[in-house]
Amino acid sequence: ASVALSLARLPASVSGEFYFELLFWGGGHVLQFMHTVLMLVAFVMLSSATGSSLPGNPRLHTALFALVVAPLLAVPLLYRFPIESREHILGFTTLMRYGGMASVPLLLLVIAGLGRRVTLSASERPLRAALICSLSLFAGGGVMGFMIRGSNTVIPAHYHGSIVGVTLAYMGVVYLLLPRLGHPLTMPRTAFWQPYVYGIGQVMHVTALAWTGGHGVQRKTAGSAQGLDSIQEIVGMGLMGLGGLIAVIGGLMFLVVVIAALRARVAQPVSGFSIPPAPH
């Protein structure tokens, strides 16, 4: 709906890259909230499946999920302004930066649930690994969002951390659902290490981006245009590349684990998709 409204209200004078930036600006920021909600759903599923259910009752959890999407009530107000106006553009940026904090109460409940000591099976350990790595990266990306000062590489550091946090949560759900679809994980050890390899690579990547951004390296630049004049900037960009390579290896590990599970002999699927209750 946001994209359609932006399309209808875009002035004819806007063209080129700016046209598409304005077209998807509102809808893209709304989409971030949707992925945050789905990530939190994944956290609840992974927590329950590994015996670390969230403290509180379902009514509290429902209220906290409603709180996460409550900032979207401001979206119609932002469309009062012209699509190309500063108020519209910065309004969505502000909504992302401060509205995203509505997810903090649920995140704290997830962290509290992780404090419970449980004995995990080989098939449950990858789920806990994905949960821990996802939570860490999403939180780190959120913190970096408040470090943004100007148009430098701190901005991609922020959204790479948050996006990969969401991606890791989805990977964990894949590990959770495959056995329930009759495809047990045939490489549980690789599945356990995969979130850590992927996560550590991304931590290196976003840390280097934040470091170089703090030294003035601008975003959306490449080669000599980056102006790498100091050893800190050069080392930072090198670390970014190394972290990206490690993250790619982690992504390939995920594909290997999933393909191996899908190609294995199909077991009897678990009836339904309900998550078993946490052990006492």
C-alpha atoms as a printed R data frame, in Angstrom:
    type eleno elety resid chain resno      x       y       z
1   ATOM     1    CA   ALA     A     1  0.000   0.000   0.000
2   ATOM     2    CA   SER     A     2  2.869   2.363   0.809
3   ATOM     3    CA   VAL     A     3  4.560   1.697  -2.518
4   ATOM     4    CA   ALA     A     4  1.278   2.180  -4.395
5   ATOM     5    CA   LEU     A     5  0.631   5.469  -2.605
6   ATOM     6    CA   SER     A     6  4.160   6.662  -3.322
7   ATOM     7    CA   LEU     A     7  3.754   5.749  -6.987
8   ATOM     8    CA   ALA     A     8  0.510   7.704  -7.231
9   ATOM     9    CA   ARG     A     9  2.017  10.788  -5.614
10  ATOM    10    CA   LEU     A    10  5.456  10.906  -7.243
11  ATOM    11    CA   PRO     A    11  5.925  14.170  -9.148
12  ATOM    12    CA   ALA     A    12  6.576  13.871 -12.881
13  ATOM    13    CA   SER     A    13  9.786  15.880 -12.512
14  ATOM    14    CA   VAL     A    14 11.530  13.115 -10.520
15  ATOM    15    CA   SER     A    15 13.581  10.645 -12.552
16  ATOM    16    CA   GLY     A    16 16.628   8.384 -12.398
17  ATOM    17    CA   GLU     A    17 17.874   6.733  -9.231
18  ATOM    18    CA   PHE     A    18 16.028   9.221  -7.019
19  ATOM    19    CA   TYR     A    19 12.726   8.104  -8.572
20  ATOM    20    CA   PHE     A    20 13.168   4.535  -7.358
21  ATOM    21    CA   GLU     A    21 14.521   5.635  -3.995
22  ATOM    22    CA   LEU     A    22 11.372   7.674  -3.373
23  ATOM    23    CA   LEU     A    23  9.124   4.953  -4.789
24  ATOM    24    CA   PHE     A    24 10.281   2.324  -2.290
25  ATOM    25    CA   TRP     A    25 11.262   4.588   0.604
26  ATOM    26    CA   GLY     A    26  8.025   4.271   2.561
27  ATOM    27    CA   GLY     A    27  7.268   0.660   1.686
28  ATOM    28    CA   GLY     A    28 10.839  -0.381   2.396
29  ATOM    29    CA   HIS     A    29 10.715   1.032   5.918
30  ATOM    30    CA   VAL     A    30  7.373  -0.658   6.565
31  ATOM    31    CA   LEU     A    31  8.899  -3.913   5.293
32  ATOM    32    CA   GLN     A    32 11.597  -3.618   7.975
33  ATOM    33    CA   PHE     A    33  8.951  -3.787  10.670
34  ATOM    34    CA   MET     A    34  7.414  -6.869   9.032
35  ATOM    35    CA   HIS     A    35 10.740  -8.696   9.048
36  ATOM    36    CA   THR     A    36 11.334  -7.665  12.648
37  ATOM    37    CA   VAL     A    37  8.004  -9.212  13.648
38  ATOM    38    CA   LEU     A    38  8.757 -12.422  11.732
39  ATOM    39    CA   MET     A    39 12.194 -12.573  13.349
40  ATOM    40    CA   LEU     A    40 10.580 -12.278  16.792
41  ATOM    41    CA   VAL     A    41  8.151 -15.069  15.860
42  ATOM    42    CA   ALA     A    42 11.195 -17.149  14.913
43  ATOM    43    CA   PHE     A    43 12.762 -16.333  18.293
44  ATOM    44    CA   VAL     A    44  9.658 -17.609  20.089
45  ATOM    45    CA   MET     A    45  9.688 -20.817  18.019
46  ATOM    46    CA   LEU     A    46 13.407 -21.443  18.544
47  ATOM    47    CA   SER     A    47 13.197 -20.630  22.263
48  ATOM    48    CA   SER     A    48 10.300 -23.030  22.800
49  ATOM    49    CA   ALA     A    49 11.969 -25.786  20.767
50  ATOM    50    CA   THR     A    50 15.145 -25.589  22.884
51  ATOM    51    CA   GLY     A    51 13.493 -25.488  26.315
52  ATOM    52    CA   SER     A    52 13.952 -21.772  26.974
53  ATOM    53    CA   SER     A    53 10.415 -20.472  26.595
54  ATOM    54    CA   LEU     A    54  9.785 -16.788  27.187
55  ATOM    55    CA   PRO     A    55  8.852 -15.731  30.718
56  ATOM    56    CA   GLY     A    56  5.315 -14.423  31.170
57  ATOM    57    CA   ASN     A    57  1.988 -15.532  29.737
58  ATOM    58    CA   PRO     A    58  0.563 -15.536  26.186
59  ATOM    59    CA   ARG     A    59 -1.471 -12.405  26.859
60  ATOM    60    CA   LEU     A    60  1.706 -10.479  27.728
61  ATOM    61    CA   HIS     A    61  3.478 -11.822  24.652
62  ATOM    62    CA   THR     A    62  0.573 -10.790  22.409
63  ATOM    63    CA   ALA     A    63  0.616  -7.285  23.868
64  ATOM    64    CA   LEU     A    64  4.356  -6.990  23.260
65  ATOM    65    CA   PHE     A    65  3.961  -8.114  19.638
66  ATOM    66    CA   ALA     A    66  1.286  -5.431  19.215
67  ATOM    67    CA   LEU     A    67  3.744  -2.913  20.656
68  ATOM    68    CA   VAL     A    68  6.293  -3.809  17.953
69  ATOM    69    CA   VAL     A    69  3.913  -2.781  15.139
70  ATOM    70    CA   ALA     A    70  2.334   0.163  16.980
71  ATOM    71    CA   PRO     A    71  4.844   2.687  15.498
72  ATOM    72    CA   LEU     A    72  3.388   1.940  12.043
73  ATOM    73    CA   LEU     A    73  0.364   4.000  13.054
74  ATOM    74    CA   ALA     A    74  2.559   6.982  12.151
75  ATOM    75    CA   VAL     A    75  2.864   5.897   8.497
76  ATOM    76    CA   PRO     A    76 -0.371   7.592   7.293
77  ATOM    77    CA   LEU     A    77  0.782  10.790   8.998
78  ATOM    78    CA   LEU     A    78  4.055  10.730   7.062
79  ATOM    79    CA   TYR     A    79  2.097  10.539   3.805
80  ATOM    80    CA   ARG     A    80  0.576  13.927   4.553
81  ATOM    81    CA   PHE     A    81  3.849  15.389   3.279
82  ATOM    82    CA   PRO     A    82  4.986  15.398  -0.368
83  ATOM    83    CA   ILE     A    83  6.878  12.217  -1.262
84  ATOM    84    CA   GLU     A    84 10.016  14.151  -2.168
85  ATOM    85    CA   SER     A    85  9.949  16.385   0.929
86  ATOM    86    CA   ARG     A    86 12.485  16.352   3.728
87  ATOM    87    CA   GLU     A    87  9.682  15.705   6.238
88  ATOM    88    CA   HIS     A    88  8.610  12.529   4.447
89  ATOM    89    CA   ILE     A    89 12.144  11.150   3.953
90  ATOM    90    CA   LEU     A    90 13.515  11.940   7.410
91  ATOM    91    CA   GLY     A    91 10.207  10.955   8.991
92  ATOM    92    CA   PHE     A    92 10.631   7.346   7.875
93  ATOM    93    CA   THR     A    93 14.271   7.373   8.976
94  ATOM    94    CA   THR     A    94 13.225   8.555  12.419
95  ATOM    95    CA   LEU     A    95 10.435   5.958  12.507
96  ATOM    96    CA   MET     A    96 12.976   3.226  11.795
97  ATOM    97    CA   ARG     A    97 15.490   4.489  14.341
98  ATOM    98    CA   TYR     A    98 13.171   5.029  17.299
99  ATOM    99    CA   GLY     A    99 10.166   2.886  16.363
100 ATOM   100    CA   GLY     A   100 12.415  -0.148  16.212
101 ATOM   101    CA   MET     A   101 13.009   0.223  19.942
102 ATOM   102    CA   ALA     A   102  9.481  -1.139  20.460
103 ATOM   103    CA   SER     A   103 10.969  -4.607  19.914
104 ATOM   104    CA   VAL     A   104 13.262  -4.283  22.954
105 ATOM   105    CA   PRO     A   105 10.787  -5.679  25.575
106 ATOM   106    CA   LEU     A   106 10.305  -8.887  23.588
107 ATOM   107    CA   LEU     A   107 14.043  -9.169  22.967
108 ATOM   108    CA   LEU     A   108 14.655  -8.886  26.704
109 ATOM   109    CA   LEU     A   109 12.186 -11.717  27.346
110 ATOM   110    CA   VAL     A   110 14.043 -13.875  24.819
111 ATOM   111    CA   ILE     A   111 17.343 -13.112  26.556
112 ATOM   112    CA   ALA     A   112 15.802 -13.925  29.943
113 ATOM   113    CA   GLY     A   113 14.634 -17.272  28.591
114 ATOM   114    CA   LEU     A   114 18.162 -18.097  27.434
115 ATOM   115    CA   GLY     A   115 19.314 -17.966  31.060
116 ATOM   116    CA   ARG     A   116 17.628 -21.277  31.804
117 ATOM   117    CA   ARG     A   117 19.998 -24.244  31.830
118 ATOM   118    CA   VAL     A   118 18.802 -27.064  29.591
119 ATOM   119    CA   THR     A   119 20.419 -30.118  28.044
120 ATOM   120    CA   LEU     A   120 20.158 -29.937  24.268
121 ATOM   121    CA   SER     A   121 20.131 -32.824  21.820
122 ATOM   122    CA   ALA     A   122 22.269 -32.847  18.676
123 ATOM   123    CA   SER     A   123 19.285 -31.657  16.618
124 ATOM   124    CA   GLU     A   124 18.481 -28.837  19.059
125 ATOM   125    CA   ARG     A   125 21.976 -27.347  19.292
126 ATOM   126    CA   PRO     A   126 21.807 -25.726  15.809
127 ATOM   127    CA   LEU     A   127 18.533 -24.062  16.843
128 ATOM   128    CA   ARG     A   128 20.100 -22.519  19.940
129 ATOM   129    CA   ALA     A   129 23.170 -21.453  17.926
130 ATOM   130    CA   ALA     A   130 20.992 -19.709  15.333
131 ATOM   131    CA   LEU     A   131 18.995 -17.993  18.081
132 ATOM   132    CA   ILE     A   132 22.078 -16.679  19.911
133 ATOM   133    CA   CYS     A   133 23.830 -15.466  16.747
134 ATOM   134    CA   SER     A   134 20.680 -13.878  15.350
135 ATOM   135    CA   LEU     A   135 19.904 -12.054  18.576
136 ATOM   136    CA   SER     A   136 23.491 -10.783  18.899
137 ATOM   137    CA   LEU     A   137 23.718  -9.449  15.349
138 ATOM   138    CA   PHE     A   138 20.284  -7.831  15.376
139 ATOM   139    CA   ALA     A   139 21.048  -6.084  18.670
140 ATOM   140    CA   GLY     A   140 24.460  -4.957  17.411
141 ATOM   141    CA   GLY     A   141 22.958  -3.594  14.199
142 ATOM   142    CA   GLY     A   142 20.343  -1.713  16.208
143 ATOM   143    CA   VAL     A   143 22.989  -0.079  18.401
144 ATOM   144    CA   MET     A   144 24.954   0.980  15.308
145 ATOM   145    CA   GLY     A   145 21.839   2.732  14.024
146 ATOM   146    CA   PHE     A   146 22.285   5.299  16.802
147 ATOM   147    CA   MET     A   147 25.935   5.808  15.799
148 ATOM   148    CA   ILE     A   148 25.080   7.139  12.325
149 ATOM   149    CA   ARG     A   149 26.519  10.600  11.724
150 ATOM   150    CA   GLY     A   150 26.441  11.608   8.077
151 ATOM   151    CA   SER     A   151 26.524   9.460   4.928
152 ATOM   152    CA   ASN     A   152 29.376   7.079   5.730
153 ATOM   153    CA   THR     A   153 29.873   3.321   6.046
154 ATOM   154    CA   VAL     A   154 28.316   3.237   9.523
155 ATOM   155    CA   ILE     A   155 24.959   3.146   7.683
156 ATOM   156    CA   PRO     A   156 25.627  -0.171   5.868
157 ATOM   157    CA   ALA     A   157 27.187  -1.489   9.097
158 ATOM   158    CA   HIS     A   158 23.851  -0.827  10.808
159 ATOM   159    CA   TYR     A   159 21.629  -2.506   8.267
160 ATOM   160    CA   HIS     A   160 24.014  -5.393   7.522
161 ATOM   161    CA   GLY     A   161 23.952  -6.289  11.215
162 ATOM   162    CA   SER     A   162 20.173  -6.079  11.485
163 ATOM   163    CA   ILE     A   163 19.438  -7.836   8.186
164 ATOM   164    CA   VAL     A   164 21.801 -10.725   8.876
165 ATOM   165    CA   GLY     A   165 20.251 -11.039  12.334
166 ATOM   166    CA   VAL     A   166 16.894 -11.578  10.637
167 ATOM   167    CA   THR     A   167 18.431 -13.976   8.101
168 ATOM   168    CA   LEU     A   168 19.969 -16.130  10.841
169 ATOM   169    CA   ALA     A   169 16.597 -16.377  12.578
170 ATOM   170    CA   TYR     A   170 15.047 -17.629   9.329
171 ATOM   171    CA   MET     A   171 17.893 -20.149   8.941
172 ATOM   172    CA   GLY     A   172 17.144 -21.431  12.439
173 ATOM   173    CA   VAL     A   173 13.475 -21.893  11.531
174 ATOM   174    CA   VAL     A   174 14.517 -23.917   8.476
175 ATOM   175    CA   TYR     A   175 16.542 -26.208  10.778
176 ATOM   176    CA   LEU     A   176 13.493 -26.465  13.032
177 ATOM   177    CA   LEU     A   177 10.943 -27.258  10.307
178 ATOM   178    CA   LEU     A   178 12.936 -29.649   8.107
179 ATOM   179    CA   PRO     A   179 12.591 -32.621  10.516
180 ATOM   180    CA   ARG     A   180  8.879 -31.830  10.897
181 ATOM   181    CA   LEU     A   181  8.577 -32.152   7.110
182 ATOM   182    CA   GLY     A   182 10.259 -35.553   7.166
183 ATOM   183    CA   HIS     A   183 13.831 -34.375   6.446
184 ATOM   184    CA   PRO     A   184 15.963 -34.736   9.600
185 ATOM   185    CA   LEU     A   185 19.299 -32.921   9.642
186 ATOM   186    CA   THR     A   186 21.943 -35.397   8.470
187 ATOM   187    CA   MET     A   187 24.796 -32.994   9.292
188 ATOM   188    CA   PRO     A   188 23.916 -31.711  12.796
189 ATOM   189    CA   ARG     A   189 27.513 -30.832  13.661
190 ATOM   190    CA   THR     A   190 27.896 -28.677  10.542
191 ATOM   191    CA   ALA     A   191 24.465 -27.171  11.229
192 ATOM   192    CA   PHE     A   192 25.625 -26.255  14.750
193 ATOM   193    CA   TRP     A   193 28.753 -24.442  13.562
194 ATOM   194    CA   GLN     A   194 27.130 -22.789  10.554
195 ATOM   195    CA   PRO     A   195 25.414 -19.906  12.452
196 ATOM   196    CA   TYR     A   196 28.667 -19.120  14.266
197 ATOM   197    CA   VAL     A   197 30.739 -19.055  11.055
198 ATOM   198    CA   TYR     A   198 28.137 -16.926   9.293
199 ATOM   199    CA   GLY     A   199 27.659 -14.713  12.343
200 ATOM   200    CA   ILE     A   200 31.358 -14.196  13.116
201 ATOM   201    CA   GLY     A   201 32.025 -13.279   9.495
202 ATOM   202    CA   GLN     A   202 29.265 -10.706   9.584
203 ATOM   203    CA   VAL     A   203 30.463  -9.319  12.929
204 ATOM   204    CA   MET     A   204 33.873  -8.742  11.344
205 ATOM   205    CA   HIS     A   205 32.202  -7.205   8.292
206 ATOM   206    CA   VAL     A   206 29.978  -4.736  10.151
207 ATOM   207    CA   THR     A   207 32.658  -3.870  12.736
208 ATOM   208    CA   ALA     A   208 35.044  -2.951   9.932
209 ATOM   209    CA   LEU     A   209 32.353  -0.898   8.196
210 ATOM   210    CA   ALA     A   210 31.605   0.976  11.411
211 ATOM   211    CA   TRP     A   211 35.326   1.528  12.071
212 ATOM   212    CA   THR     A   212 36.064   2.908   8.606
213 ATOM   213    CA   GLY     A   213 32.900   5.014   8.696
214 ATOM   214    CA   GLY     A   214 34.133   6.557  11.919
215 ATOM   215    CA   HIS     A   215 37.310   7.513  10.026
216 ATOM   216    CA   GLY     A   216 35.342   9.216   7.267
217 ATOM   217    CA   VAL     A   217 34.988   6.572   4.542
218 ATOM   218    CA   GLN     A   218 31.822   7.388   2.603
219 ATOM   219    CA   ARG     A   219 29.156   4.855   1.655
220 ATOM   220    CA   LYS     A   220 28.328   3.985  -1.978
221 ATOM   221    CA   THR     A   221 31.925   4.573  -3.081
222 ATOM   222    CA   ALA     A   222 34.519   2.193  -4.506
223 ATOM   223    CA   GLY     A   223 38.161   2.151  -5.526
224 ATOM   224    CA   SER     A   224 40.056   5.442  -5.326
225 ATOM   225    CA   ALA     A   225 36.811   7.316  -4.581
226 ATOM   226    CA   GLN     A   226 36.849   5.802  -1.102
227 ATOM   227    CA   GLY     A   227 39.854   7.948  -0.208
228 ATOM   228    CA   LEU     A   228 41.665   5.385   1.928
229 ATOM   229    CA   ASP     A   229 44.390   7.689   3.209
230 ATOM   230    CA   SER     A   230 45.265   6.125   6.576
231 ATOM   231    CA   ILE     A   231 46.395   2.697   7.741
232 ATOM   232    CA   GLN     A   232 43.250   2.464   9.905
233 ATOM   233    CA   GLU     A   233 41.024   2.857   6.859
234 ATOM   234    CA   ILE     A   234 43.008   0.364   4.752
235 ATOM   235    CA   VAL     A   235 43.091  -2.262   7.524
236 ATOM   236    CA   GLY     A   236 39.402  -1.695   8.194
237 ATOM   237    CA   MET     A   237 38.392  -2.294   4.582
238 ATOM   238    CA   GLY     A   238 40.624  -5.391   4.460
239 ATOM   239    CA   LEU     A   239 38.922  -6.743   7.574
240 ATOM   240    CA   MET     A   240 35.560  -6.017   5.960
241 ATOM   241    CA   GLY     A   241 36.503  -8.144   2.946
242 ATOM   242    CA   LEU     A   242 37.786 -11.003   5.108
243 ATOM   243    CA   GLY     A   243 34.623 -10.947   7.202
244 ATOM   244    CA   GLY     A   244 32.517 -10.989   4.053
245 ATOM   245    CA   LEU     A   245 34.426 -14.039   2.784
246 ATOM   246    CA   ILE     A   246 33.887 -15.917   6.060
247 ATOM   247    CA   ALA     A   247 30.183 -15.014   5.960
248 ATOM   248    CA   VAL     A   248 29.927 -16.396   2.414
249 ATOM   249    CA   ILE     A   249 31.460 -19.658   3.656
250 ATOM   250    CA   GLY     A   250 28.817 -19.719   6.402
251 ATOM   251    CA   GLY     A   251 26.102 -19.199   3.806
252 ATOM   252    CA   LEU     A   252 27.435 -22.083   1.712
253 ATOM   253    CA   MET     A   253 27.468 -24.290   4.834
254 ATOM   254    CA   PHE     A   254 23.749 -23.575   5.260
255 ATOM   255    CA   LEU     A   255 23.068 -24.645   1.683
256 ATOM   256    CA   VAL     A   256 25.086 -27.860   2.142
257 ATOM   257    CA   VAL     A   257 23.205 -28.755   5.346
258 ATOM   258    CA   VAL     A   258 19.777 -28.090   3.835
259 ATOM   259    CA   ILE     A   259 20.468 -29.826   0.516
260 ATOM   260    CA   ALA     A   260 21.863 -32.864   2.346
261 ATOM   261    CA   ALA     A   261 18.718 -33.026   4.488
262 ATOM   262    CA   LEU     A   262 16.431 -32.698   1.468
263 ATOM   263    CA   ARG     A   263 18.298 -35.404  -0.475
264 ATOM   264    CA   ALA     A   264 18.329 -37.849   2.415
265 ATOM   265    CA   ARG     A   265 15.791 -40.601   2.772
266 ATOM   266    CA   VAL     A   266 12.504 -39.030   3.828
267 ATOM   267    CA   ALA     A   267 11.443 -39.950   7.349
268 ATOM   268    CA   GLN     A   268  7.899 -40.017   8.665
269 ATOM   269    CA   PRO     A   269  6.881 -36.333   9.012
270 ATOM   270    CA   VAL     A   270  5.902 -35.083  12.441
271 ATOM   271    CA   SER     A   271  2.166 -34.451  12.551
272 ATOM   272    CA   GLY     A   272  1.491 -30.713  12.499
273 ATOM   273    CA   PHE     A   273  3.863 -27.846  13.160
274 ATOM   274    CA   SER     A   274  3.212 -27.280  16.859
275 ATOM   275    CA   ILE     A   275  6.285 -26.672  18.978
276 ATOM   276    CA   PRO     A   276  6.661 -29.130  21.876
277 ATOM   277    CA   PRO     A   277  6.311 -27.617  25.362
278 ATOM   278    CA   ALA     A   278  9.494 -26.796  27.220
279 ATOM   279    CA   PRO     A   279 10.681 -29.603  29.540
280 ATOM   280    CA   HIS     A   280 10.216 -28.981  33.250
